[in-house]
Amino acid sequence: MGSFRLVGPNGEAIAISSRRTRGLLAYLALAPERSATRERLCGLLWSDRGEPQARASLRQCLVELRDVMTVARLDFVERHREAIALRSDAYDSDVDELRRAVEGGDAGALSGVLLSLGSARLLDELEIPGLFHDWLDQARAQLDRFIGVNVSRRLERLEAERDWRSVGALAEAYLHRDPIDEAVVAAAIRADIATGATTTAHRRFQTLKSALAKEFGVPPGPATREALALSPESNLPEADVSERPEAAAVTADLPARAVRLVAVATFDTDEPTSNARLLARHLRDEVLSGLSRFTDLRVLSDPRPLNEVLADHSGDRAGAYVLGASLRASKDGPRINVQLVTSGEGRMVWSERFTPPPTDAPEGMDDVIARVVGAVLPIILADMGRQPAPREGYSVAQSMLVLGIDARPQTFAEAQAAVMTLEMMIRDDPTFGEPLLPLVYLYNTDFGHTRACSSGPAEHARALELAKAALAMDRLSVHARTALGWCYLRRRQWDLAKMHFDKALSLNPFHVRRLMEIEFGFILLDQLEQAREILDRCLLINPASHDDYFTDLGLMSLIKGDHDLAESYLEVGVDPEIWCSIFRAINAHMAGRPSTGEVASALSKVRAIWPDTRALTQEAIVGWISQHHPFRSSAVEKRFLAAAADTFREL
């Protein structure tokens, strides 16, 4: 914690001159098994070099480490043919001491360790570019989350035991690390009041209020206000609540993402042949397997027929969706009828009929399975969006949690309020992962494209931090993978972006929204053939394509120089968003056609979101377009931005 230090058994400082050697030791000391393969260390510490050069650099680090250990008469580094390890019985670290204190039962010991660490970050000043930097960001976030969650749990137990002096000491020690953690401040205030230190409680509240106003422009939340209200001297003005209308009921009655429970009934058949029964069973097994890839859904396998599943209102089945299918004979051959029905009311949400392929064409059955699996989540979200009652009075942030990024803010004020609400939820409960990815979307997209140039370096850095935290909470989250891919695209770290997109694609090839995020990333990465394959799959899964589908096809055609085809795609959109209008204006200019109308249409959309404090110039709009379209191919980027500059030259 803090600056890296190696200290001998008698307290003597042992110097290690190479920054990467210090990084190697630190990484091994923090690794769960206290070891790592040579290949992993090469990739981590020398991610910008080829393998032979990286291995040579690793050998040089190990030589330096051996020399240092020899002089200091230390022996806790083990070198193996394929891996490097530390002998855990031969050294100790402050992080291990911290973990023991957190997991132990002595609140006083934990308070003492936290006080000794103060505000020190993990491996402060040990900055190594590349993958080590990304690993360190994630390790810091995980450690901070580990400390915060466990301190909160310990405080809850101590409060239940009414051990107010221990509550005060532990809260005070933790607040040196995070002085604006409202839950901990509230615990400290309750401890102050319980021990008669009401003046300290009020001073603590005012300190928090000033810090929140300076840092985030918001007042303290309900937790600290309620804690201070326990004081007989409390006289909080009601005006404080109205300063934050959007967040007034942030955590008290904010729902988590709505439960999207899907029960899959038995797929039946009226054909007596064993082949028909086998086909129905195969189809159901494949659909179950595909749906299980969605972390957005909770999928239950129910062996009963559809009508019996619909009649089951027990437990959490009320409000669930039930998927059933039947294989029926017809004069033209067998048909597969698929139905998605709401449990309880039995309302038909979706029904589709498919013709099964010949038994010697398995790829045709794969297409049927993809269409069934890929349709379920979008149809459920659309159905939820058509139901006004559950969302009546919801804030934008609440709607984003329930419906995902499809529920987008319409104005910059709405987006700012949503950000404030979501950030407060994270502060109130760091273990609640639902707000992370909606925040990544807002921070990476100019607050949902409601105010141009509002996503700067600070917002992009916060987005990366949140996306990493989301992936740490759920390693199978496809959305976290695509979010990370886009965060790395913003940083022009091409290989990392592609790695996360590839992983997302392998995790779930049926999720249309995630597929669209992947394919647009592939367009920017100059992987046009892969992008087109994914778009074709999106069309197969969802024939009623969204406008984004045609916008992306238009951009691909523009890049390839087929401007007539690009125009045919870009003009299809029912409600073209801002980028479609910009692409259309650029494409018209590149095609040598009159573009006055397209430019005027694009500029009207840009002006609607352009900040009043910044002049709308040719240079400004081209810079803004460039920020949102980091092309890996320098030739494509140069040509595209030059055309954008020519298109908007009259500004």
C-alpha positions as CSV (number, residue, x, y, z in Angstrom):
1,M,0.0,0.0,0.0
2,G,1.4,3.4,-1.0
3,S,4.9,3.3,-2.6
4,F,6.4,-0.1,-3.1
5,R,8.9,-1.1,-0.4
6,L,10.9,-4.2,0.3
7,V,12.0,-4.4,3.9
8,G,14.4,-7.0,5.5
9,P,13.9,-8.9,8.7
10,N,15.6,-6.2,10.8
11,G,13.6,-3.3,9.2
12,E,16.3,-2.4,6.7
13,A,15.2,-1.0,3.3
14,I,16.2,-3.1,0.3
15,A,16.4,-1.1,-2.9
16,I,15.2,-2.5,-6.3
17,S,16.1,-0.1,-9.0
18,S,14.0,-1.6,-11.9
19,R,10.4,-0.5,-11.9
20,R,9.3,-3.7,-13.7
21,T,11.2,-5.9,-11.2
22,R,9.3,-4.2,-8.4
23,G,6.1,-4.8,-10.5
24,L,7.0,-8.5,-10.9
25,L,7.4,-8.9,-7.1
26,A,4.2,-7.0,-6.3
27,Y,2.2,-9.0,-8.8
28,L,3.4,-12.3,-7.4
29,A,2.7,-11.1,-3.8
30,L,-0.9,-10.3,-4.7
31,A,-1.6,-13.3,-6.9
32,P,-3.9,-15.9,-5.2
33,E,-1.4,-18.7,-5.6
34,R,1.7,-16.4,-5.2
35,S,2.9,-17.6,-8.6
36,A,2.6,-16.8,-12.3
37,T,3.8,-18.4,-15.5
38,R,6.7,-16.8,-17.3
39,E,4.3,-16.3,-20.3
40,R,1.9,-14.3,-18.1
41,L,4.6,-12.1,-16.7
42,C,6.0,-11.4,-20.1
43,G,2.6,-10.3,-21.4
44,L,1.8,-8.3,-18.3
45,L,5.0,-6.3,-17.9
46,W,6.1,-6.1,-21.6
47,S,2.8,-6.1,-23.5
48,D,4.3,-3.7,-26.1
49,R,7.1,-6.0,-27.1
50,G,7.5,-9.2,-29.1
51,E,7.8,-12.5,-27.2
52,P,11.6,-13.0,-27.7
53,Q,12.3,-9.5,-26.4
54,A,9.9,-9.8,-23.5
55,R,11.4,-13.1,-22.4
56,A,14.9,-11.6,-22.5
57,S,13.7,-8.6,-20.4
58,L,12.1,-11.1,-17.9
59,R,15.4,-12.9,-17.6
60,Q,17.2,-9.6,-16.9
61,C,14.6,-8.8,-14.2
62,L,15.2,-12.2,-12.6
63,V,19.0,-11.6,-12.7
64,E,18.6,-8.3,-10.9
65,L,16.2,-9.9,-8.4
66,R,18.7,-12.7,-7.7
67,D,21.5,-10.2,-7.1
68,V,19.4,-8.2,-4.7
69,M,18.3,-11.3,-2.8
70,T,21.9,-12.5,-2.5
71,V,23.2,-9.3,-1.1
72,A,20.3,-9.0,1.4
73,R,20.5,-12.7,2.3
74,L,16.9,-13.3,1.4
75,D,15.4,-16.4,-0.1
76,F,11.7,-16.3,-0.9
77,V,11.7,-16.2,-4.8
78,E,11.4,-19.6,-6.6
79,R,12.3,-19.9,-10.2
80,H,10.9,-22.8,-12.2
81,R,11.1,-23.6,-15.9
82,E,7.6,-22.4,-16.7
83,A,6.7,-20.2,-13.7
84,I,8.0,-17.9,-11.0
85,A,6.7,-18.1,-7.4
86,L,7.1,-16.6,-3.9
87,R,7.4,-18.8,-0.8
88,S,4.4,-17.6,1.2
89,D,6.0,-18.8,4.5
90,A,9.1,-16.7,4.0
91,Y,7.6,-13.2,3.6
92,D,4.7,-11.1,4.7
93,S,2.9,-8.0,3.2
94,D,0.8,-5.2,4.4
95,V,-2.0,-6.3,2.1
96,D,-2.0,-9.8,3.7
97,E,-2.1,-8.1,7.1
98,L,-5.0,-6.0,6.0
99,R,-6.9,-9.1,4.7
100,R,-6.3,-10.9,8.0
101,A,-7.6,-8.0,10.0
102,V,-10.7,-7.6,7.7
103,E,-11.5,-11.3,8.0
104,G,-10.6,-11.6,11.7
105,G,-12.9,-10.9,14.6
106,D,-11.0,-8.1,16.3
107,A,-12.5,-4.7,15.3
108,G,-9.8,-2.9,17.2
109,A,-7.1,-4.6,15.1
110,L,-8.9,-3.7,11.9
111,S,-9.2,-0.1,13.0
112,G,-5.5,0.0,13.8
113,V,-4.5,-1.4,10.4
114,L,-6.8,1.0,8.5
115,L,-5.4,4.0,10.5
116,S,-1.8,2.9,9.7
117,L,-2.7,2.8,5.9
118,G,-4.6,6.1,5.9
119,S,-5.5,7.0,2.3
120,A,-2.7,5.0,0.6
121,R,-3.6,3.3,-2.6
122,L,-2.4,0.0,-3.8
123,L,1.0,0.3,-5.4
124,D,0.9,4.1,-5.6
125,E,3.5,5.5,-8.0
126,L,4.2,2.0,-9.6
127,E,2.9,2.9,-13.1
128,I,3.8,0.6,-15.9
129,P,2.0,1.1,-19.2
130,G,0.1,-1.6,-21.0
131,L,-1.6,-4.6,-19.4
132,F,0.1,-4.1,-16.0
133,H,-1.6,-0.7,-15.8
134,D,-5.0,-2.3,-16.6
135,W,-4.4,-5.1,-14.1
136,L,-3.4,-2.6,-11.4
137,D,-6.6,-0.5,-12.0
138,Q,-8.7,-3.6,-11.5
139,A,-6.7,-4.8,-8.5
140,R,-7.1,-1.4,-6.8
141,A,-10.9,-1.5,-7.4
142,Q,-11.2,-5.0,-6.1
143,L,-9.2,-4.3,-3.0
144,D,-11.1,-1.1,-2.3
145,R,-14.4,-2.9,-2.8
146,F,-13.3,-5.8,-0.5
147,I,-12.4,-3.3,2.3
148,G,-15.5,-1.2,1.9
149,V,-17.9,-4.2,1.8
150,N,-16.4,-5.9,4.8
151,V,-16.1,-2.7,6.9
152,S,-19.8,-2.1,6.2
153,R,-20.7,-5.6,7.4
154,R,-18.5,-5.3,10.5
155,L,-20.2,-1.9,11.3
156,E,-23.6,-3.5,11.0
157,R,-22.6,-6.3,13.5
158,L,-21.1,-3.8,15.9
159,E,-24.2,-1.6,15.8
160,A,-26.4,-4.6,16.4
161,E,-24.3,-5.3,19.5
162,R,-24.5,-1.6,20.4
163,D,-20.7,-1.5,20.7
164,W,-20.7,2.2,19.8
165,R,-17.1,3.0,20.7
166,S,-15.9,0.3,18.3
167,V,-18.4,1.6,15.7
168,G,-16.9,5.1,16.0
169,A,-13.3,3.9,16.0
170,L,-13.8,1.7,12.9
171,A,-15.8,4.3,11.0
172,E,-13.3,7.0,11.8
173,A,-10.4,4.8,10.6
174,Y,-12.1,3.9,7.3
175,L,-13.1,7.5,6.6
176,H,-9.4,8.4,6.3
177,R,-9.6,6.2,3.1
178,D,-13.0,7.4,1.8
179,P,-14.3,10.5,3.6
180,I,-17.5,10.7,1.6
181,D,-18.8,7.1,2.0
182,E,-22.2,8.1,3.3
183,A,-23.1,4.7,4.9
184,V,-19.9,4.9,7.0
185,V,-20.5,8.5,7.9
186,A,-24.0,7.6,9.0
187,A,-22.7,4.9,11.2
188,A,-20.1,7.3,12.7
189,I,-22.9,9.9,13.3
190,R,-25.0,7.3,15.1
191,A,-22.0,6.3,17.2
192,D,-21.4,10.0,18.1
193,I,-25.0,10.5,19.2
194,A,-25.1,7.3,21.2
195,T,-21.9,8.3,23.1
196,G,-23.2,11.9,23.7
197,A,-21.0,13.6,21.1
198,T,-23.8,15.4,19.3
199,T,-21.6,18.4,18.4
200,T,-19.2,16.0,16.7
201,A,-22.1,14.4,14.8
202,H,-23.3,17.8,13.5
203,R,-19.8,18.8,12.5
204,R,-19.3,15.5,10.7
205,F,-22.6,16.0,8.8
206,Q,-21.5,19.5,7.7
207,T,-18.1,18.2,6.6
208,L,-19.8,15.6,4.4
209,K,-22.2,18.1,3.0
210,S,-19.4,20.4,2.0
211,A,-17.4,17.6,0.5
212,L,-20.3,16.2,-1.6
213,A,-21.2,19.7,-2.8
214,K,-17.6,20.3,-3.9
215,E,-17.0,16.9,-5.4
216,F,-20.4,16.0,-7.0
217,G,-22.7,19.0,-6.6
218,V,-25.2,17.0,-4.5
219,P,-26.3,17.1,-0.8
220,P,-26.1,14.2,1.7
221,G,-28.5,11.4,1.1
222,P,-31.2,9.9,3.3
223,A,-28.9,7.6,5.3
224,T,-26.9,10.4,6.9
225,R,-29.9,12.7,7.3
226,E,-31.8,10.0,9.1
227,A,-28.8,9.3,11.3
228,L,-28.5,12.9,12.3
229,A,-32.2,13.1,12.9
230,L,-31.6,10.9,16.0
231,S,-30.0,13.8,17.7
232,P,-32.3,15.9,19.9
233,E,-30.5,19.0,18.6
234,S,-31.1,18.1,15.0
235,N,-32.8,20.8,12.9
236,L,-32.3,19.9,9.3
237,P,-34.0,22.3,6.9
238,E,-36.5,20.6,4.5
239,A,-34.8,22.5,1.6
240,D,-31.9,20.1,1.6
241,V,-34.2,17.3,0.1
242,S,-35.4,19.5,-2.8
243,E,-31.9,20.2,-3.9
244,R,-31.9,16.6,-5.2
245,P,-35.4,15.9,-6.7
246,E,-34.2,13.1,-8.9
247,A,-32.4,11.3,-6.1
248,A,-34.8,11.9,-3.3
249,A,-35.9,8.2,-3.3
250,V,-32.7,6.8,-4.7
251,T,-32.1,3.8,-2.5
252,A,-35.2,3.4,-0.4
253,D,-37.6,2.3,-3.2
254,L,-35.4,1.9,-6.3
255,P,-36.0,-1.5,-7.8
256,A,-33.3,-3.7,-9.1
257,R,-33.6,-4.8,-12.7
258,A,-37.0,-6.4,-13.1
259,V,-36.9,-10.2,-12.8
260,R,-37.1,-11.6,-16.3
261,L,-38.0,-15.2,-15.5
262,V,-38.5,-17.5,-18.4
263,A,-39.9,-21.0,-17.8
264,V,-39.3,-23.4,-20.8
265,A,-42.1,-26.0,-21.0
266,T,-41.9,-29.3,-22.7
267,F,-41.9,-29.1,-26.5
268,D,-44.6,-31.5,-27.7
269,T,-45.6,-33.1,-31.0
270,D,-48.7,-34.7,-32.5
271,E,-46.6,-36.9,-34.7
272,P,-46.2,-40.5,-33.4
273,T,-42.8,-41.1,-34.9
274,S,-39.7,-41.3,-32.8
275,N,-38.0,-38.8,-35.1
276,A,-40.5,-36.2,-34.4
277,R,-40.2,-36.7,-30.6
278,L,-36.4,-36.6,-31.0
279,L,-36.6,-33.4,-33.0
280,A,-38.8,-31.7,-30.4
281,R,-36.5,-32.8,-27.5
282,H,-33.4,-31.6,-29.5
283,L,-35.0,-28.3,-30.2
284,R,-35.9,-27.7,-26.6
285,D,-32.4,-28.7,-25.3
286,E,-30.7,-26.3,-27.7
287,V,-33.1,-23.5,-26.9
288,L,-32.5,-24.0,-23.1
289,S,-28.7,-24.1,-23.8
290,G,-28.9,-20.8,-25.8
291,L,-31.1,-19.0,-23.2
292,S,-28.8,-20.0,-20.4
293,R,-26.2,-17.7,-22.0
294,F,-28.2,-14.6,-21.1
295,T,-27.3,-13.1,-17.8
296,D,-30.3,-10.8,-18.4
297,L,-32.7,-13.8,-17.9
298,R,-33.4,-16.3,-15.3
299,V,-34.2,-19.5,-17.1
300,L,-36.1,-22.5,-15.6
301,S,-36.5,-25.9,-17.3
302,D,-40.0,-27.1,-16.6
303,P,-40.8,-30.7,-17.7
304,R,-44.6,-30.0,-17.9
305,P,-46.7,-29.1,-20.9
306,L,-47.3,-25.4,-21.6
307,N,-50.8,-25.3,-20.3
308,E,-49.8,-26.8,-16.9
309,V,-46.9,-24.4,-16.6
310,L,-49.1,-21.4,-17.3
311,A,-51.5,-22.6,-14.6
312,D,-48.8,-22.6,-11.9
313,H,-48.9,-19.3,-10.0
314,S,-46.9,-20.5,-7.1
315,G,-43.8,-18.7,-5.7
316,D,-42.1,-16.5,-8.2
317,R,-44.0,-17.8,-11.2
318,A,-46.4,-14.9,-11.1
319,G,-45.4,-12.5,-13.9
320,A,-43.0,-14.9,-15.5
321,Y,-42.8,-15.6,-19.2
322,V,-43.4,-19.2,-20.4
323,L,-41.9,-20.4,-23.7
324,G,-43.5,-23.4,-25.3
325,A,-43.3,-25.1,-28.7
326,S,-45.1,-27.8,-30.6
327,L,-44.2,-29.8,-33.7
328,R,-47.3,-30.2,-35.9
329,A,-47.9,-32.1,-39.1
330,S,-49.4,-30.3,-42.0
331,K,-50.0,-31.1,-45.7
332,D,-46.8,-29.2,-46.6
333,G,-44.7,-31.0,-44.0
334,P,-44.0,-30.5,-40.3
335,R,-44.2,-27.1,-38.7
336,I,-42.7,-25.8,-35.4
337,N,-45.0,-23.4,-33.6
338,V,-43.3,-21.4,-30.9
339,Q,-45.2,-19.3,-28.3
340,L,-44.1,-16.9,-25.5
341,V,-47.0,-16.4,-23.0
342,T,-47.2,-14.5,-19.7
343,S,-47.9,-16.7,-16.7
344,G,-51.1,-15.9,-14.8
345,E,-53.0,-13.8,-17.3
346,G,-52.0,-16.1,-20.2
347,R,-51.4,-13.2,-22.6
348,M,-49.7,-14.1,-25.8
349,V,-46.6,-12.0,-26.2
350,W,-45.0,-13.7,-29.3
351,S,-45.8,-16.5,-31.7
352,E,-43.8,-17.7,-34.7
353,R,-44.0,-20.6,-37.0
354,F,-40.9,-22.3,-38.5
355,T,-40.3,-25.0,-41.0
356,P,-37.8,-27.5,-39.8
357,P,-35.0,-28.2,-42.2
358,P,-34.3,-31.6,-43.7
359,T,-32.4,-33.9,-41.3
360,D,-29.3,-33.7,-43.6
361,A,-29.2,-29.9,-43.2
362,P,-28.2,-29.3,-39.5
363,E,-27.3,-25.7,-40.2
364,G,-30.9,-24.9,-41.0
365,M,-31.9,-26.1,-37.5
366,D,-29.2,-23.9,-36.1
367,D,-30.9,-20.9,-37.8
368,V,-34.3,-21.9,-36.2
369,I,-32.7,-22.2,-32.8
370,A,-30.9,-18.8,-33.2
371,R,-34.2,-17.1,-34.1
372,V,-36.0,-18.6,-31.2
373,V,-33.3,-17.9,-28.6
374,G,-32.4,-14.5,-30.0
375,A,-36.1,-13.3,-30.0
376,V,-36.9,-14.0,-26.4
377,L,-35.1,-11.1,-24.6
378,P,-35.9,-8.3,-27.1
379,I,-39.6,-9.4,-27.1
380,I,-39.7,-9.4,-23.3
381,L,-38.1,-5.9,-23.1
382,A,-40.5,-4.6,-25.7
383,D,-43.4,-6.1,-23.7
384,M,-42.2,-4.6,-20.5
385,G,-41.8,-1.2,-22.2
386,R,-45.4,-1.3,-23.3
387,Q,-46.6,-1.7,-19.7
388,P,-46.9,1.7,-18.2
389,A,-48.0,0.8,-14.7
390,P,-44.8,-0.8,-13.3
391,R,-42.8,2.2,-14.5
392,E,-45.1,5.0,-13.7
393,G,-43.1,7.6,-11.8
394,Y,-39.8,5.9,-12.4
395,S,-36.8,8.1,-12.9
396,V,-34.6,7.7,-16.0
397,A,-32.1,5.8,-13.9
398,Q,-34.8,3.4,-12.6
399,S,-36.0,2.8,-16.2
400,M,-32.4,2.1,-17.3
401,L,-32.0,-0.5,-14.6
402,V,-35.3,-2.1,-15.5
403,L,-35.0,-2.0,-19.3
404,G,-31.3,-1.5,-19.9
405,I,-29.9,1.2,-22.2
406,D,-33.0,0.9,-24.5
407,A,-34.5,3.3,-21.9
408,R,-32.4,6.3,-22.8
409,P,-32.5,9.8,-21.4
410,Q,-34.0,12.4,-23.7
411,T,-32.3,15.5,-22.4
412,F,-28.9,16.3,-20.8
413,A,-30.7,17.2,-17.5
414,E,-32.3,13.8,-17.5
415,A,-28.9,12.2,-18.2
416,Q,-27.1,14.1,-15.5
417,A,-29.8,13.2,-13.0
418,A,-29.5,9.5,-14.0
419,V,-25.8,9.7,-13.5
420,M,-26.1,11.2,-10.0
421,T,-28.7,8.6,-9.0
422,L,-26.7,5.6,-10.3
423,E,-23.5,6.9,-8.7
424,M,-25.2,7.3,-5.4
425,M,-26.5,3.8,-5.5
426,I,-22.9,2.6,-6.0
427,R,-21.7,4.6,-3.0
428,D,-24.6,3.3,-0.9
429,D,-23.9,-0.3,-1.8
430,P,-20.6,-1.1,-3.6
431,T,-21.8,-4.7,-4.0
432,F,-24.9,-3.7,-6.0
433,G,-23.7,-4.2,-9.6
434,E,-26.8,-3.1,-11.6
435,P,-25.9,0.6,-11.9
436,L,-22.4,-0.1,-13.3
437,L,-23.0,-0.7,-17.0
438,P,-25.8,1.9,-17.4
439,L,-23.2,4.4,-16.1
440,V,-20.5,3.1,-18.5
441,Y,-23.0,3.7,-21.4
442,L,-23.7,7.3,-20.2
443,Y,-20.1,8.2,-19.6
444,N,-18.9,6.8,-22.9
445,T,-21.6,8.3,-25.1
446,D,-21.8,12.0,-24.2
447,F,-24.4,11.2,-21.6
448,G,-26.5,9.2,-24.1
449,H,-25.7,11.7,-26.9
450,T,-27.7,14.4,-25.1
451,R,-24.8,16.9,-24.9
452,A,-21.9,16.9,-27.3
453,C,-18.3,16.9,-25.9
454,S,-19.6,16.0,-22.4
455,S,-17.7,12.7,-22.3
456,G,-14.1,13.7,-21.7
457,P,-11.0,11.9,-20.3
458,A,-12.5,11.9,-16.8
459,E,-15.7,10.3,-17.9
460,H,-13.9,7.8,-20.1
461,A,-11.6,6.8,-17.2
462,R,-14.6,6.4,-14.9
463,A,-16.3,4.3,-17.5
464,L,-13.3,1.9,-17.7
465,E,-13.2,1.6,-13.9
466,L,-16.9,0.8,-13.8
467,A,-16.7,-1.7,-16.7
468,K,-13.8,-3.6,-15.0
469,A,-15.8,-3.7,-11.7
470,A,-18.8,-5.1,-13.6
471,L,-16.7,-7.8,-15.1
472,A,-15.1,-8.6,-11.8
473,M,-18.6,-9.1,-10.3
474,D,-19.7,-11.3,-13.2
475,R,-17.1,-13.0,-15.4
476,L,-19.8,-14.3,-17.7
477,S,-21.4,-10.9,-18.4
478,V,-21.5,-10.3,-22.1
479,H,-22.5,-6.7,-21.6
480,A,-19.4,-6.1,-19.3
481,R,-17.2,-7.6,-22.1
482,T,-18.7,-5.3,-24.8
483,A,-18.5,-2.3,-22.5
484,L,-14.8,-3.0,-21.8
485,G,-14.2,-3.5,-25.6
486,W,-15.6,0.0,-26.2
487,C,-13.6,1.5,-23.3
488,Y,-10.4,0.2,-24.8
489,L,-11.5,1.4,-28.3
490,R,-11.7,4.9,-26.8
491,R,-8.2,4.5,-25.5
492,R,-7.1,3.1,-28.9
493,Q,-5.9,-0.1,-27.3
494,W,-6.9,-2.2,-30.3
495,D,-5.8,-5.7,-29.2
496,L,-7.5,-5.4,-25.8
497,A,-10.7,-4.1,-27.5
498,K,-10.8,-7.1,-29.9
499,M,-10.0,-9.6,-27.1
500,H,-13.1,-8.5,-25.2
501,F,-15.3,-8.4,-28.3
502,D,-14.2,-11.9,-29.3
503,K,-14.9,-13.2,-25.8
504,A,-18.3,-11.5,-25.7
505,L,-19.2,-13.2,-29.1
506,S,-18.2,-16.6,-27.8
507,L,-20.2,-16.1,-24.6
508,N,-23.4,-15.4,-26.3
509,P,-23.9,-15.4,-30.1
510,F,-27.7,-14.8,-29.7
511,H,-27.9,-11.4,-27.9
512,V,-28.8,-9.0,-30.7
513,R,-28.1,-5.8,-28.7
514,R,-24.7,-7.1,-27.7
515,L,-24.0,-8.4,-31.2
516,M,-24.6,-4.9,-32.6
517,E,-22.1,-3.5,-30.1
518,I,-19.6,-6.1,-31.2
519,E,-20.0,-5.6,-34.9
520,F,-19.7,-1.8,-34.7
521,G,-16.6,-2.3,-32.8
522,F,-15.3,-4.6,-35.5
523,I,-16.1,-1.9,-38.1
524,L,-13.8,0.5,-36.3
525,L,-11.2,-2.3,-35.8
526,D,-11.2,-2.8,-39.6
527,Q,-12.6,-6.3,-39.3
528,L,-15.3,-5.6,-41.9
529,E,-15.9,-9.2,-43.0
530,Q,-16.6,-10.3,-39.4
531,A,-18.8,-7.2,-38.8
532,R,-20.9,-8.2,-41.9
533,E,-21.2,-11.8,-40.7
534,I,-22.5,-10.5,-37.4
535,L,-25.0,-8.1,-39.1
536,D,-26.3,-11.0,-41.2
537,R,-26.8,-13.0,-38.0
538,C,-28.6,-10.1,-36.4
539,L,-31.0,-10.0,-39.4
540,L,-31.6,-13.7,-39.0
541,I,-32.4,-13.4,-35.3
542,N,-34.4,-10.3,-35.7
543,P,-35.9,-9.7,-39.1
544,A,-37.5,-6.5,-37.9
545,S,-34.2,-4.6,-37.9
546,H,-33.5,-1.5,-35.8
547,D,-32.3,1.6,-37.5
548,D,-28.8,1.0,-36.2
549,Y,-28.6,-2.1,-38.4
550,F,-29.0,0.0,-41.6
551,T,-26.7,2.8,-40.2
552,D,-23.9,0.3,-39.6
553,L,-24.4,-1.2,-43.1
554,G,-24.2,2.3,-44.5
555,L,-21.0,3.1,-42.7
556,M,-19.4,-0.1,-43.9
557,S,-20.4,0.7,-47.5
558,L,-19.1,4.3,-47.1
559,I,-15.7,2.9,-45.9
560,K,-15.5,0.6,-48.9
561,G,-16.3,3.4,-51.3
562,D,-19.7,2.2,-52.5
563,H,-21.5,5.4,-51.9
564,D,-24.7,4.5,-53.8
565,L,-25.1,1.4,-51.6
566,A,-24.3,3.5,-48.5
567,E,-27.0,6.0,-49.4
568,S,-29.6,3.2,-49.9
569,Y,-28.9,1.9,-46.4
570,L,-28.7,5.3,-44.7
571,E,-32.0,6.6,-46.1
572,V,-33.9,3.6,-44.8
573,G,-34.1,4.6,-41.1
574,V,-37.5,5.4,-39.8
575,D,-36.1,7.7,-37.1
576,P,-32.5,8.3,-38.0
577,E,-30.3,9.3,-35.0
578,I,-27.5,11.8,-35.1
579,W,-24.7,9.6,-36.5
580,C,-26.9,8.3,-39.3
581,S,-27.5,11.9,-40.4
582,I,-23.8,12.7,-40.2
583,F,-22.8,9.6,-42.2
584,R,-25.3,10.5,-44.8
585,A,-24.0,14.0,-45.2
586,I,-20.4,12.8,-45.4
587,N,-21.4,10.1,-47.9
588,A,-23.2,12.5,-50.2
589,H,-20.1,14.7,-50.2
590,M,-17.8,11.8,-50.9
591,A,-20.0,10.7,-53.8
592,G,-19.8,14.1,-55.4
593,R,-23.6,14.7,-55.1
594,P,-25.3,17.9,-53.8
595,S,-25.3,17.6,-50.1
596,T,-26.9,20.8,-48.9
597,G,-30.0,19.1,-47.5
598,E,-28.1,16.3,-45.8
599,V,-25.6,18.7,-44.2
600,A,-28.5,21.0,-42.9
601,S,-30.3,17.9,-41.5
602,A,-27.1,16.7,-39.7
603,L,-26.2,20.2,-38.4
604,S,-29.7,20.7,-37.0
605,K,-29.3,17.5,-34.9
606,V,-25.8,18.5,-33.8
607,R,-26.8,22.1,-32.8
608,A,-29.6,20.6,-30.6
609,I,-27.0,18.9,-28.4
610,W,-24.0,21.3,-28.8
611,P,-22.9,23.0,-25.6
612,D,-23.6,26.7,-25.4
613,T,-20.1,27.4,-24.1
614,R,-18.3,26.0,-27.2
615,A,-18.3,27.4,-30.7
616,L,-19.6,25.1,-33.4
617,T,-16.7,25.3,-35.8
618,Q,-15.4,22.9,-38.5
619,E,-12.5,21.9,-36.3
620,A,-14.7,21.3,-33.3
621,I,-17.2,19.1,-35.0
622,V,-14.5,17.0,-36.8
623,G,-12.7,16.6,-33.5
624,W,-16.0,15.4,-31.9
625,I,-16.7,13.0,-34.7
626,S,-13.2,11.6,-34.4
627,Q,-13.6,11.1,-30.6
628,H,-16.6,8.8,-31.2
629,H,-15.1,7.0,-34.2
630,P,-11.5,5.7,-33.4
631,F,-10.7,3.9,-36.6
632,R,-7.8,1.4,-36.2
633,S,-6.8,1.9,-39.9
634,S,-5.0,5.2,-40.2
635,A,-5.8,5.3,-43.9
636,V,-9.6,4.9,-43.3
637,E,-9.5,7.4,-40.4
638,K,-7.6,10.0,-42.5
639,R,-10.0,9.6,-45.5
640,F,-13.1,9.7,-43.3
641,L,-12.1,12.8,-41.2
642,A,-10.9,14.6,-44.3
643,A,-14.3,14.1,-45.9
644,A,-16.0,15.2,-42.6
645,A,-13.9,18.4,-42.7
646,D,-14.9,19.1,-46.3
647,T,-18.5,18.3,-45.6
648,F,-18.7,20.9,-42.8
649,R,-16.3,23.4,-44.2
650,E,-18.9,26.2,-44.2
651,L,-19.1,26.3,-40.4
